[in-house]
């Protein structure tokens, strides 16, 4: 009688875990959104080509662009050849 009780108790304990392992799950879809922003390449006032990147706080970071040849200055004025 004890072994029947032990077997029944063992089956009751094991069945929820087994059912959880065999449950079919839906594939989780991952949504990726890429926000590509155009870089602004302009000439500094001394003629050095620079890249301007906008920061989240609204300001700009500037980096030197070695091979660029932009046609405009900071203020939008065209570069005369």
Secondary structure, 3 states (H helix, E strand, C coil): CHHHHHHHHHHHHHHHHHHHHHCCCCCCCCCCCCCCCCCEEEECCCCCEEEEEECCCCCEEEEECCCCCCCEECCCCECCC
